[in-house]
């Protein structure tokens, strides 16, 4: 399960190959396109969501839905 304290990099590294495309789509759909920038290794989901004007709980919910589906 994903939580808002995880970094974007942790989420990307932890997902199975078959889920990666769907996880990236969730981030992109929420306007978060810099998934592989240096900040993604240090910035939590909560921090990244805030910077991009998104609700962290909504983002986590969407990411976990993708994880459960794969």
Buried (B, 14 or more C-beta within 10 A) or exposed (E): EBBBEBBBBBBBEEBEEEBBEBBBEBBEEBEBEBBEEEBBEEBBBBBBBBEBEBEBEEBBEBBBEBBEEB
